[in-house]
């Protein structure tokens, strides 16, 4: 699943008329890099949630890429008038997702990341509810989000924090406490659910050392394009 429903307030005025996943990075829409990476990893079915200017995303990518990645959409803006936040959006799309699935935000650039079947299968066999890919803290998030134990568990607390890359593997059971399909369109944040699951020891993690950028401002986009 590619998370693509955000308004992109920090990206204004670029996102006033263009959804953030369609902003051009090195001449290509930002979200295109993820779609290609999923295809390279052998994952041929991708769900994209949309809200702000979501029809532009569907109009641009359609329902299948040139290399055979099939795309289904969860249109939160059309169905509920706006984005449902991260957990609410995932819960809404859950009927379209497999028992174990990848999540990545449509506005991060990580051109060398590999969505591998081996990582998917290792997580599926682990019994954990989520597996997070963490990165070194960028200047805009110097305090980080989560720690990492020596035995590969995500940690809450201040020691050794890293930034959550937005890329992760999840099991459907992680969202079992939410209404199936989120039929009322509840807006639900993911962070409190993650922190609770981390406290229960149900979330693993690893460090990703490749290039990664949260393309959250016009200045970061310009820096990448230069």
N, CA, C and O of each residue as an XYZ file, in Angstrom:
904
protein
N       0.842     -1.192      0.000
C       0.000      0.000      0.000
C       0.874      1.236      0.000
O       1.837      1.329      0.762
N       0.536      2.187     -0.858
C       1.214      3.482     -0.900
C       0.264      4.521     -0.311
O      -0.865      4.682     -0.775
N       0.733      5.218      0.710
C      -0.071      6.242      1.363
C       0.044      7.542      0.573
O       1.122      8.132      0.493
N      -1.060      7.981     -0.004
C      -1.013      9.132     -0.918
C      -2.178     10.086     -0.702
O      -2.584     10.786     -1.630
N      -2.726     10.124      0.520
C      -3.944     10.894      0.759
C      -3.692     12.270      1.354
O      -4.629     13.060      1.466
N      -2.466     12.583      1.736
C      -2.207     13.823      2.457
C      -2.398     15.075      1.619
O      -2.285     15.042      0.394
N      -2.684     16.160      2.285
C      -2.881     17.455      1.625
C      -1.565     18.071      1.183
O      -1.534     18.810      0.199
N      -0.478     17.783      1.888
C       0.804     18.379      1.532
C       0.889     19.844      1.874
O       1.350     20.648      1.063
N       0.443     20.210      3.082
C       0.428     21.615      3.484
C       1.821     22.242      3.428
O       1.972     23.383      2.991
N       2.834     21.501      3.869
C       4.191     22.069      3.884
C       4.740     22.256      2.475
O       5.717     22.980      2.279
N       4.125     21.616      1.506
C       4.568     21.706      0.114
C       3.880     22.834     -0.659
O       4.191     23.068     -1.826
N       2.956     23.523     -0.015
C       2.286     24.602     -0.712
C       3.302     25.697     -1.085
O       4.242     25.939     -0.327
N       3.130     26.353     -2.226
C       1.970     26.314     -3.124
C       2.017     25.214     -4.184
O       1.107     25.111     -5.006
N       3.082     24.379     -4.173
C       3.204     23.365     -5.228
C       2.014     22.407     -5.220
O       1.581     21.933     -6.270
N       1.487     22.125     -4.017
C       0.395     21.148     -3.920
C      -0.992     21.782     -3.974
O      -1.989     21.095     -3.749
N      -1.072     23.055     -4.263
C      -2.395     23.668     -4.392
C      -3.152     23.111     -5.585
O      -4.380     23.024     -5.564
N      -2.418     22.733     -6.624
C      -3.063     22.215     -7.836
C      -2.559     20.839     -8.237
O      -3.035     20.265     -9.216
N      -1.596     20.303     -7.488
C      -1.016     18.999     -7.823
C      -0.848     18.184     -6.548
O      -0.241     18.672     -5.596
N      -1.364     16.961     -6.496
C      -1.138     16.140     -5.293
C       0.337     15.807     -5.146
O       1.043     15.624     -6.138
N       0.794     15.730     -3.920
C       2.226     15.563     -3.669
C       2.837     14.346     -4.375
O       3.959     14.451     -4.869
N       2.145     13.185     -4.446
C       2.764     12.036     -5.123
C       3.030     12.250     -6.617
O       3.772     11.484     -7.231
N       2.423     13.296     -7.204
C       2.658     13.569     -8.623
C       3.695     14.659     -8.858
O       4.010     14.963    -10.008
N       4.233     15.253     -7.798
C       5.290     16.236     -7.982
C       6.493     15.575     -8.655
O       6.804     14.411     -8.403
N       7.152     16.338     -9.507
C       8.226     15.775    -10.333
C       9.556     15.758     -9.602
O      10.024     16.778     -9.096
N      10.150     14.580     -9.560
C      11.477     14.391     -8.988
C      12.350     13.779    -10.070
O      12.123     12.649    -10.502
N      13.335     14.525    -10.496
C      14.208     14.097    -11.596
C      13.374     13.744    -12.834
O      13.661     12.782    -13.546
N      12.338     14.551    -13.066
C      11.523     14.410    -14.262
C      10.412     13.387    -14.199
O       9.710     13.175    -15.188
N      10.236     12.738    -13.030
C       9.223     11.688    -12.922
C       8.366     11.923    -11.686
O       8.849     12.500    -10.712
N       7.096     11.487    -11.698
C       6.267     11.624    -10.502
C       6.874     10.862     -9.331
O       7.371      9.747     -9.494
N       6.828     11.466     -8.164
C       7.466     10.888     -6.982
C       6.984      9.461     -6.710
O       7.784      8.589     -6.370
N       5.683      9.224     -6.858
C       5.134      7.911     -6.527
C       5.570      6.821     -7.508
O       5.513      5.633     -7.191
N       5.996      7.225     -8.672
C       6.403      6.255     -9.685
C       7.581      5.405     -9.218
O       7.696      4.237     -9.590
N       8.448      5.991     -8.410
C       9.611      5.244     -7.913
C       9.161      4.060     -7.054
O       9.741      2.979     -7.147
N       8.140      4.250     -6.223
C       7.641      3.151     -5.397
C       6.990      2.067     -6.253
O       7.219      0.878     -6.033
N       6.194      2.467     -7.211
C       5.526      1.484     -8.060
C       6.551      0.621     -8.786
O       6.384     -0.595     -8.884
N       7.593      1.236     -9.287
C       8.637      0.468     -9.965
C       9.363     -0.453     -8.992
O       9.699     -1.586     -9.335
N       9.603      0.036     -7.776
C      10.310     -0.785     -6.791
C       9.473     -1.999     -6.392
O      10.016     -3.092     -6.227
N       8.166     -1.825     -6.235
C       7.307     -2.973     -5.939
C       7.366     -3.986     -7.084
O       7.448     -5.192     -6.849
N       7.325     -3.496     -8.306
C       7.399     -4.404     -9.451
C       8.703     -5.169     -9.494
O       8.706     -6.366     -9.783
N       9.809     -4.505     -9.213
C      11.110     -5.181     -9.198
C      11.156     -6.262     -8.138
O      11.817     -7.284     -8.315
N      10.450     -6.038     -7.027
C      10.442     -7.018     -5.953
C       9.468     -8.159     -6.176
O       9.392     -9.076     -5.358
N       8.722     -8.115     -7.272
C       7.781     -9.187     -7.569
C       6.411     -8.995     -6.954
O       5.604     -9.924     -6.942
N       6.131     -7.796     -6.440
C       4.813     -7.503     -5.868
C       3.976     -6.792     -6.924
O       4.265     -5.653     -7.290
N       2.944     -7.466     -7.408
C       2.217     -6.999     -8.589
C       0.865     -6.381     -8.282
O       0.164     -5.958     -9.202
N       0.481     -6.318     -7.023
C      -0.800     -5.724     -6.644
C      -0.551     -4.660     -5.591
O      -0.065     -4.957     -4.499
N      -0.884     -3.427     -5.919
C      -0.623     -2.288     -5.043
C      -1.929     -1.532     -4.808
O      -2.710     -1.315     -5.734
N      -2.148     -1.138     -3.566
C      -3.288     -0.303     -3.195
C      -2.765      1.102     -2.907
O      -1.745      1.270     -2.238
N      -3.468      2.100     -3.416
C      -3.110      3.505     -3.189
C      -4.317      4.208     -2.581
O      -5.409      4.176     -3.149
N      -4.121      4.846     -1.420
C      -5.234      5.640     -0.880
C      -5.055      7.096     -1.283
O      -3.930      7.593     -1.344
N      -6.149      7.772     -1.556
C      -6.098      9.147     -2.021
C      -7.115      9.992     -1.269
O      -8.066      9.477     -0.682
N      -6.894     11.298     -1.300
C      -7.886     12.251     -0.791
C      -7.739     13.538     -1.592
O      -8.499     13.781     -2.530
N      -6.765     14.360     -1.224
C      -6.581     15.638     -1.899
C      -6.194     15.421     -3.368
O      -5.157     14.826     -3.660
N      -7.043     15.913     -4.296
C      -6.804     15.815     -5.741
C      -6.519     14.375     -6.161
O      -5.728     14.123     -7.070
N      -7.180     13.435     -5.481
C      -6.909     12.023     -5.751
C      -7.240     11.578     -7.148
O      -6.637     10.636     -7.661
N      -8.202     12.251     -7.780
C      -8.558     11.855     -9.147
C      -7.388     12.060    -10.101
O      -7.275     11.356    -11.104
N      -6.514     13.023     -9.794
C      -5.348     13.229    -10.650
C      -4.402     12.032    -10.580
O      -3.801     11.653    -11.585
N      -4.271     11.439     -9.393
C      -3.386     10.280     -9.244
C      -3.914      9.111    -10.060
O      -3.155      8.466    -10.784
N      -5.212      8.833     -9.948
C      -5.793      7.729    -10.722
C      -5.737      8.027    -12.211
O      -5.445      7.133    -13.006
N      -6.012      9.265    -12.605
C      -5.959      9.609    -14.034
C      -4.562      9.413    -14.593
O      -4.401      8.988    -15.737
N      -3.542      9.724    -13.784
C      -2.168      9.610    -14.290
C      -1.710      8.160    -14.378
O      -1.173      7.745    -15.405
N      -1.915      7.387    -13.318
C      -1.361      6.034    -13.273
C      -2.326      4.971    -13.783
O      -1.896      3.881    -14.160
N      -3.627      5.269    -13.800
C      -4.582      4.263    -14.236
C      -4.606      3.080    -13.286
O      -4.432      3.231    -12.077
N      -4.826      1.897    -13.852
C      -4.983      0.704    -13.019
C      -3.917     -0.355    -13.284
O      -3.981     -1.450    -12.726
N      -2.946     -0.042    -14.122
C      -1.824     -0.966    -14.333
C      -0.669     -0.204    -14.939
O      -0.851      0.580    -15.871
N       0.536     -0.437    -14.404
C       1.721      0.225    -14.943
C       2.221     -0.519    -16.177
O       1.751     -1.610    -16.498
N       3.172      0.090    -16.852
C       3.708     -0.511    -18.075
C       4.377     -1.850    -17.804
O       4.414     -2.707    -18.686
N       4.908     -2.048    -16.597
C       5.564     -3.325    -16.292
C       4.664     -4.264    -15.506
O       5.147     -5.209    -14.882
N       3.353     -4.012    -15.532
C       2.409     -5.009    -15.037
C       2.040     -4.950    -13.576
O       1.505     -5.923    -13.044
N       2.309     -3.829    -12.898
C       1.861     -3.673    -11.514
C       0.420     -3.171    -11.534
O       0.130     -2.116    -12.097
N      -0.480     -3.937    -10.916
C      -1.897     -3.574    -10.882
C      -2.166     -2.660     -9.692
O      -1.662     -2.897     -8.594
N      -2.963     -1.615     -9.914
C      -3.216     -0.602     -8.890
C      -4.714     -0.539     -8.594
O      -5.535     -0.413     -9.502
N      -5.050     -0.629     -7.314
C      -6.416     -0.375     -6.855
C      -6.396      0.828     -5.925
O      -5.399      1.092     -5.253
N      -7.503      1.551     -5.892
C      -7.541      2.817     -5.170
C      -8.575      2.771     -4.052
O      -9.636      2.160     -4.181
N      -8.233      3.434     -2.954
C      -9.162      3.680     -1.859
C      -9.323      5.192     -1.771
O      -8.456      5.882     -1.235
N     -10.435      5.710     -2.299
C     -10.613      7.154     -2.458
C     -11.287      7.749     -1.223
O     -12.512      7.854     -1.163
N     -10.485      8.130     -0.254
C     -11.029      8.688      0.980
C     -11.688     10.051      0.750
O     -12.711     10.364      1.358
N     -11.103     10.844     -0.116
C     -11.684     12.143     -0.406
C     -13.047     12.022     -1.059
O     -13.977     12.743     -0.697
N     -13.171     11.131     -2.001
C     -14.453     10.932     -2.674
C     -15.491     10.352     -1.723
O     -16.653     10.757     -1.748
N     -15.080      9.409     -0.888
C     -16.036      8.703     -0.033
C     -16.370      9.462      1.250
O     -17.482      9.345      1.765
N     -15.410     10.245      1.774
C     -15.611     10.859      3.085
C     -15.258     12.346      3.127
O     -15.364     12.972      4.181
N     -14.850     12.908      2.018
C     -14.570     14.333      1.976
C     -13.184     14.733      2.421
O     -12.872     15.923      2.458
N     -12.338     13.768      2.763
C     -10.985     14.096      3.181
C     -10.240     12.873      3.657
O     -10.795     11.777      3.734
N      -8.946     13.078      3.984
C      -8.097     11.974      4.417
C      -8.494     11.478      5.798
O      -8.965     12.253      6.631
N      -8.305     10.186      6.040
C      -8.706      9.531      7.287
C      -7.534      9.334      8.245
O      -7.651      8.560      9.195
N      -6.418     10.007      8.024
C      -5.166      9.790      8.746
C      -4.648      8.382      8.448
O      -5.313      7.588      7.784
N      -3.455      8.092      8.951
C      -2.774      6.885      8.486
C      -3.502      5.602      8.863
O      -3.793      4.787      7.987
N      -3.802      5.402     10.141
C      -4.469      4.161     10.545
C      -5.879      4.081      9.986
O      -6.323      3.005      9.584
N      -6.589      5.205      9.953
C      -7.931      5.199      9.379
C      -7.922      4.848      7.912
O      -8.803      4.135      7.432
N      -6.908      5.354      7.181
C      -6.798      5.036      5.766
C      -6.444      3.585      5.520
O      -6.982      2.959      4.607
N      -5.539      3.042      6.329
C      -5.181      1.632      6.181
C      -6.382      0.755      6.506
O      -6.667     -0.207      5.793
N      -7.093      1.094      7.595
C      -8.273      0.311      7.965
C      -9.315      0.338      6.852
O      -9.957     -0.675      6.575
N      -9.481      1.490      6.218
C     -10.433      1.593      5.116
C     -10.031      0.678      3.960
O     -10.889      0.055      3.334
N      -8.744      0.596      3.679
C      -8.254     -0.197      2.554
C      -8.035     -1.659      2.899
O      -7.726     -2.454      2.011
N      -8.185     -2.035      4.160
C      -7.817     -3.381      4.593
C      -8.494     -4.494      3.792
O      -7.846     -5.509      3.536
N      -9.768     -4.362      3.378
C     -10.359     -5.439      2.572
C      -9.636     -5.681      1.243
O      -9.804     -6.737      0.633
N      -8.837     -4.716      0.793
C      -8.095     -4.865     -0.457
C      -6.698     -5.425     -0.255
O      -6.000     -5.712     -1.228
N      -6.278     -5.586      1.006
C      -4.893     -5.939      1.305
C      -4.758     -7.405      1.696
O      -5.716     -8.044      2.132
N      -3.546     -7.918      1.531
C      -3.248     -9.301      1.894
C      -3.083     -9.424      3.405
O      -3.124     -8.424      4.121
N      -2.897    -10.637      3.883
C      -2.712    -10.856      5.322
C      -1.438    -10.188      5.832
O      -1.398     -9.711      6.966
N      -0.408    -10.154      5.008
C       0.830     -9.439      5.301
C       1.082     -8.488      4.141
O       1.002     -8.891      2.980
N       1.388     -7.218      4.443
C       1.514     -6.246      3.354
C       2.540     -5.179      3.715
O       2.815     -4.909      4.884
N       3.091     -4.588      2.667
C       4.005     -3.459      2.800
C       3.215     -2.167      2.918
O       2.111     -2.051      2.385
N       3.790     -1.197      3.622
C       3.286      0.177      3.674
C       4.458      1.105      3.369
O       5.565      0.906      3.871
N       4.206      2.123      2.540
C       5.209      3.162      2.326
C       4.476      4.457      1.991
O       3.459      4.444      1.298
N       4.996      5.562      2.486
C       4.400      6.856      2.181
C       4.772      7.280      0.765
O       5.896      7.074      0.307
N       3.801      7.877      0.090
C       4.029      8.299     -1.289
C       4.939      9.491     -1.427
O       5.307      9.852     -2.545
N       5.322     10.128     -0.311
C       6.139     11.330     -0.394
C       7.544     11.142      0.160
O       8.199     12.122      0.514
N       8.022      9.898      0.244
C       9.424      9.679      0.597
C      10.161      9.160     -0.639
O       9.587      8.479     -1.488
N      11.436      9.500     -0.711
C      12.287      9.087     -1.827
C      13.390      8.208     -1.265
O      14.235      8.670     -0.499
N      13.378      6.950     -1.646
C      14.388      5.993     -1.193
C      14.709      5.075     -2.381
O      14.278      3.923     -2.417
N      15.465      5.594     -3.341
C      15.604      4.939     -4.645
C      16.289      3.591     -4.625
O      16.173      2.835     -5.589
N      17.006      3.262     -3.550
C      17.725      1.984     -3.512
C      17.042      0.942     -2.638
O      17.549     -0.171     -2.493
N      15.891      1.292     -2.052
C      15.229      0.337     -1.177
C      14.665     -0.822     -1.987
O      14.132     -0.630     -3.080
N      14.791     -2.029     -1.439
C      14.307     -3.230     -2.106
C      13.130     -3.824     -1.334
O      13.283     -4.240     -0.186
N      11.978     -3.862     -1.956
C      10.824     -4.563     -1.396
C      10.981     -6.037     -1.785
O      10.577     -6.440     -2.876
N      11.557     -6.823     -0.908
C      11.910     -8.188     -1.275
C      10.914     -9.195     -0.729
O      10.306     -8.986      0.320
N      10.760    -10.288     -1.458
C       9.929    -11.385     -0.975
C      10.555    -12.024      0.256
O       9.839    -12.500      1.137
N      11.883    -12.039      0.328
C      12.550    -12.634      1.484
C      12.207    -11.877      2.758
O      11.930    -12.492      3.787
N      12.222    -10.530      2.702
C      11.869     -9.740      3.879
C      10.411     -9.969      4.257
O      10.074    -10.089      5.435
N       9.564    -10.025      3.256
C       8.134    -10.280      3.479
C       7.940    -11.617      4.179
O       7.226    -11.698      5.179
N       8.565    -12.658      3.663
C       8.359    -13.999      4.204
C       8.974    -14.152      5.591
O       8.415    -14.837      6.448
N      10.124    -13.515      5.811
C      10.758    -13.578      7.134
C       9.849    -12.925      8.178
O       9.679    -13.448      9.280
N       9.271    -11.778      7.820
C       8.350    -11.138      8.752
C       7.104    -11.990      8.966
O       6.637    -12.129     10.096
N       6.566    -12.557      7.901
C       5.359    -13.376      8.026
C       5.574    -14.536      8.984
O       4.650    -14.939      9.691
N       6.787    -15.075      9.011
C       7.087    -16.208      9.889
C       7.449    -15.784     11.312
O       7.578    -16.632     12.195
N       7.612    -14.489     11.538
C       8.132    -14.024     12.829
C       7.093    -13.989     13.936
O       7.441    -14.063     15.115
N       5.828    -13.877     13.575
C       4.782    -13.732     14.584
C       4.589    -12.313     15.070
O       3.661    -12.061     15.838
N       5.432    -11.370     14.654
C       5.269     -9.973     15.045
C       4.120     -9.345     14.259
O       3.711     -9.860     13.218
N       3.609     -8.230     14.771
C       2.504     -7.546     14.097
C       2.973     -6.484     13.114
O       2.238     -6.112     12.200
N       4.197     -5.994     13.298
C       4.734     -4.982     12.389
C       6.249     -5.060     12.401
O       6.854     -5.495     13.380
N       6.856     -4.632     11.300
C       8.311     -4.558     11.190
C       8.647     -3.231     10.538
O       8.270     -2.987      9.392
N       9.356     -2.368     11.263
C       9.644     -1.018     10.808
C      11.050     -0.905     10.244
O      11.983     -1.529     10.750
N      11.197     -0.109      9.196
C      12.510      0.243      8.673
C      12.832      1.653      9.156
O      12.131      2.612      8.834
N      13.903      1.759      9.934
C      14.318      3.007     10.551
C      15.530      3.577      9.822
O      16.330      2.837      9.251
N      15.654      4.897      9.849
C      16.786      5.568      9.190
C      17.427      6.538     10.166
O      16.855      6.855     11.209
N      18.624      7.009      9.818
C      19.304      8.019     10.635
C      18.449      9.283     10.684
O      17.771      9.622      9.713
N      18.487      9.970     11.812
C      17.642     11.150     11.973
C      18.061     12.282     11.036
O      19.219     12.698     11.044
N      17.128     12.779     10.235
C      17.432     13.937      9.384
C      17.381     15.219     10.198
O      16.926     15.200     11.341
N      17.840     16.335      9.636
C      17.856     17.602     10.386
C      16.484     18.038     10.880
O      16.391     18.720     11.901
N      15.417     17.662     10.182
C      14.089     18.106     10.586
C      13.446     17.176     11.623
O      12.312     17.406     12.042
N      14.178     16.112     12.043
C      13.637     15.208     13.061
C      14.781     14.690     13.928
O      14.998     13.483     14.035
N      15.510     15.623     14.544
C      16.751     15.261     15.220
C      16.518     14.384     16.452
O      17.429     13.668     16.867
N      15.329     14.420     17.045
C      15.060     13.599     18.219
C      14.634     12.179     17.859
O      14.600     11.309     18.729
N      14.310     11.931     16.589
C      13.951     10.592     16.161
C      12.578     10.160     16.648
O      11.851     10.926     17.280
N      12.240      8.903     16.336
C      10.925      8.359     16.658
C      10.990      7.128     17.549
O      10.309      7.059     18.572
N      11.821      6.145     17.155
C      11.860      4.867     17.869
C      13.297      4.410     18.044
O      14.178      4.726     17.245
N      13.504      3.659     19.113
C      14.786      3.018     19.335
C      14.797      1.613     18.748
O      13.799      1.141     18.204
N      15.945      0.957     18.869
C      16.119     -0.396     18.321
C      16.958     -1.204     19.304
O      18.078     -0.823     19.642
N      16.401     -2.327     19.760
C      17.127     -3.163     20.712
C      18.146     -4.038     19.994
O      18.109     -4.171     18.771
N      19.051     -4.632     20.758
C      20.068     -5.496     20.181
C      19.471     -6.719     19.517
O      20.069     -7.280     18.598
N      18.291     -7.143     19.973
C      17.669     -8.319     19.368
C      16.578     -7.953     18.358
O      15.723     -8.777     18.036
N      16.612     -6.706     17.857
C      15.768     -6.347     16.731
C      14.343     -5.950     17.056
O      13.465     -6.060     16.200
N      14.093     -5.491     18.271
C      12.764     -5.001     18.625
C      12.745     -3.478     18.570
O      13.709     -2.824     18.968
N      11.645     -2.917     18.077
C      11.447     -1.475     18.145
C      11.203     -1.084     19.596
O      10.592     -1.837     20.354
N      11.685      0.104     19.983
C      11.587      0.557     21.361
C      10.994      1.959     21.415
O      11.285      2.806     20.571
N      10.150      2.188     22.429
C       9.807      3.545     22.806
C      10.878      4.043     23.779
O      11.650      3.247     24.312
N      10.924      5.343     24.008
C      11.909      5.862     24.944
C      12.992      6.642     24.237
O      13.086      6.598     23.010
N      13.811      7.357     24.990
C      14.749      8.317     24.396
C      16.065      7.727     23.894
O      16.759      8.384     23.118
N      16.433      6.520     24.305
C      17.778      6.034     23.992
C      17.888      5.547     22.551
O      17.053      4.776     22.079
N      18.928      6.006     21.861
C      19.262      5.486     20.546
C      18.159      5.615     19.516
O      17.948      4.705     18.714
N      17.465      6.717     19.526
C      16.328      6.840     18.628
C      16.747      7.010     17.173
O      17.788      7.587     16.860
N      15.905      6.491     16.310
C      16.040      6.640     14.865
C      14.704      7.134     14.320
O      13.701      7.157     15.034
N      14.702      7.529     13.053
C      13.490      8.037     12.412
C      12.775      6.915     11.673
O      13.404      6.122     10.971
N      11.479      6.855     11.832
C      10.647      5.887     11.105
C      10.576      6.327      9.644
O      10.121      7.430      9.342
N      11.023      5.471      8.755
C      11.117      5.841      7.339
C       9.764      5.913      6.647
O       9.684      6.370      5.507
N       8.706      5.476      7.307
C       7.342      5.259      6.790
C       7.220      3.944      6.041
O       6.118      3.561      5.649
N       8.329      3.245      5.834
C       8.291      1.950      5.169
C       8.227      0.852      6.226
O       8.996      0.862      7.187
N       7.312     -0.089      6.046
C       7.128     -1.126      7.057
C       6.367     -2.299      6.466
O       5.756     -2.199      5.402
N       6.420     -3.404      7.180
C       5.557     -4.552      6.920
C       4.557     -4.659      8.059
O       4.916     -4.502      9.226
N       3.312     -4.927      7.721
C       2.261     -5.070      8.729
C       1.490     -6.362      8.506
O       1.397     -6.877      7.392
N       0.950     -6.857      9.586
C       0.028     -7.972      9.557
C      -1.383     -7.422      9.780
O      -1.570     -6.476     10.545
N      -2.376     -8.017      9.110
C      -3.747     -7.541      9.249
C      -4.188     -7.466     10.708
O      -4.961     -6.588     11.089
N      -3.689     -8.394     11.514
C      -4.089     -8.437     12.918
C      -3.711     -7.171     13.680
O      -4.306     -6.867     14.714
N      -2.728     -6.435     13.178
C      -2.354     -5.180     13.828
C      -3.562     -4.250     13.922
O      -3.692     -3.489     14.880
N      -4.437     -4.314     12.932
C      -5.582     -3.402     12.851
C      -6.888     -4.075     13.272
O      -7.975     -3.578     12.974
N      -6.775     -5.198     13.960
C      -7.968     -5.983     14.301
C      -8.928     -5.224     15.208
O     -10.125     -5.509     15.210
N      -8.428     -4.271     15.971
C      -9.295     -3.537     16.878
C     -10.081     -2.420     16.224
O     -10.896     -1.771     16.880
N      -9.848     -2.183     14.928
C     -10.558     -1.120     14.217
C     -11.725     -1.699     13.428
O     -11.689     -2.872     13.057
N     -12.757     -0.905     13.162
C     -13.893     -1.407     12.389
C     -13.440     -1.898     11.014
O     -12.714     -1.195     10.311
N     -13.864     -3.090     10.637
C     -13.451     -3.682      9.356
C     -13.868     -2.778      8.200
O     -15.050     -2.482      8.021
N     -12.894     -2.352      7.429
C     -13.183     -1.490      6.289
C     -13.483     -0.053      6.669
O     -13.753      0.767      5.792
N     -13.443      0.275      7.951
C     -13.690      1.636      8.426
C     -14.892      2.265      7.716
O     -14.744      3.307      7.077
N     -16.069      1.658      7.814
C     -17.218      2.114      7.013
C     -17.697      3.514      7.382
O     -18.309      4.187      6.552
N     -17.435      3.966      8.597
C     -17.855      5.309      9.003
C     -16.806      6.379      8.684
O     -17.028      7.567      8.916
N     -15.691      5.953      8.164
C     -14.651      6.916      7.811
C     -14.037      7.611      9.005
O     -13.813      8.821      8.973
N     -13.758      6.854     10.070
C     -13.128      7.447     11.251
C     -11.695      7.881     10.944
O     -10.960      7.177     10.252
N     -11.311      9.036     11.461
C      -9.941      9.498     11.341
C      -9.145      8.932     12.518
O      -9.430      9.226     13.678
N      -8.141      8.113     12.194
C      -7.409      7.394     13.238
C      -5.911      7.499     12.985
O      -5.433      7.226     11.883
N      -5.181      7.897     14.015
C      -3.731      8.036     13.902
C      -3.045      6.696     14.130
O      -3.531      5.864     14.896
N      -1.915      6.494     13.465
C      -1.170      5.243     13.587
C      -0.210      5.245     14.768
O      -0.011      4.207     15.398
N       0.389      6.394     15.080
C       1.456      6.429     16.084
C       1.037      5.852     17.436
O       1.803      5.073     18.004
N      -0.134      6.188     17.985
C      -0.495      5.594     19.278
C      -0.631      4.075     19.219
O      -0.280      3.386     20.177
N      -1.131      3.553     18.116
C      -1.245      2.109     17.965
C       0.131      1.468     17.902
O       0.360      0.418     18.501
N       1.048      2.101     17.174
C       2.402      1.567     17.088
C       3.070      1.554     18.452
O       3.697      0.562     18.825
N       2.946      2.635     19.197
C       3.617      2.717     20.491
C       3.063      1.686     21.463
O       3.811      1.105     22.251
N       1.761      1.459     21.410
C       1.164      0.439     22.279
C       1.666     -0.948     21.908
O       1.976     -1.752     22.787
N       1.749     -1.236     20.610
C       2.232     -2.538     20.167
C       3.718     -2.718     20.497
O       4.152     -3.822     20.825
N       4.487     -1.645     20.410
C       5.902     -1.707     20.784
C       6.045     -2.040     22.262
O       6.890     -2.851     22.641
N       5.228     -1.423     23.090
C       5.277     -1.720     24.521
C       4.954     -3.182     24.806
O       5.423     -3.738     25.800
N       4.163     -3.805     23.949
C       3.823     -5.222     24.119
C       4.862     -6.141     23.484
O       4.720     -7.362     23.552
N       5.888     -5.591     22.878
C       6.928     -6.402     22.245
C       6.505     -7.024     20.939
O       7.041     -8.060     20.546
N       5.538     -6.403     20.246
C       4.971     -6.993     19.034
C       5.484     -6.355     17.748
O       4.975     -6.651     16.667
N       6.488     -5.481     17.854
C       7.001     -4.761     16.683
C       8.507     -4.942     16.596
O       9.231     -4.607     17.533
N       8.978     -5.467     15.480
C      10.412     -5.572     15.217
C      10.843     -4.409     14.323
O      10.010     -3.666     13.805
N      12.148     -4.268     14.154
C      12.657     -3.143     13.362
C      14.070     -3.445     12.904
O      14.743     -4.330     13.433
N      14.503     -2.689     11.908
C      15.889     -2.746     11.457
C      16.267     -1.391     10.883
O      15.409     -0.592     10.509
N      17.581     -1.148     10.821
C      18.073      0.096     10.251
C      18.262     -0.047      8.751
O      18.804     -1.043      8.272
N      17.810      0.959      8.019
C      18.049      1.020      6.586
C      19.093      2.104      6.346
O      18.922      3.241      6.786
N      20.175      1.755      5.647
C      21.304      2.665      5.502
C      21.375      3.336      4.131
O      22.288      4.124      3.883
N      20.441      3.041      3.247
C      20.458      3.654      1.925
C      19.942      5.077      1.949
O      19.462      5.545      2.982
N      20.033      5.783      0.809
C      19.534      7.159      0.742
C      18.033      7.212      0.997
O      17.273      6.379      0.504
N      17.628      8.200      1.771
C      16.216      8.374      2.136
C      15.954      9.845      2.379
O      16.713     10.514      3.079
N      14.869     10.348      1.794
C      14.467     11.736      2.015
C      12.961     11.810      2.172
O      12.213     11.270      1.357
N      12.524     12.477      3.218
C      11.122     12.857      3.355
C      10.951     14.121      2.523
O      11.374     15.202      2.932
N      10.327     13.980      1.351
C      10.225     15.111      0.420
C       9.047     15.980      0.867
O       8.016     16.042      0.199
N       9.221     16.644      2.003
C       8.103     17.313      2.648
C       8.002     18.802      2.400
O       6.998     19.413      2.767
N       9.013     19.412      1.785
C       8.987     20.852      1.554
C       9.508     21.145      0.157
O      10.229     20.331     -0.420
N       9.145     22.310     -0.396
C       9.689     22.678     -1.716
C      11.205     22.720     -1.714
O      11.834     22.401     -2.724
N      11.805     23.110     -0.589
C      13.270     23.200     -0.524
C      13.907     21.809     -0.646
O      14.919     21.661     -1.331
N      13.339     20.800     -0.003
C      13.900     19.451     -0.121
C      13.727     18.905     -1.535
O      14.618     18.238     -2.061
N      12.594     19.187     -2.141
C      12.378     18.740     -3.513
C      13.379     19.420     -4.449
O      13.952     18.769     -5.322
N      13.588     20.710     -4.272
C      14.530     21.434     -5.111
C      15.947     20.913     -4.923
O      16.713     20.817     -5.882
N      16.296     20.575     -3.672
C      17.649     20.062     -3.415
C      17.866     18.728     -4.121
O      18.941     18.495     -4.673
N      16.866     17.851     -4.111
C      16.987     16.576     -4.810
C      17.077     16.779     -6.308
O      17.834     16.086     -6.988
N      16.317     17.715     -6.820
C      16.314     17.952     -8.265
C      17.565     18.660     -8.767
O      17.840     18.680     -9.966
N      18.321     19.242     -7.832
C      19.538     19.943     -8.264
C      20.747     19.023     -8.239
O      21.853     19.447     -8.572
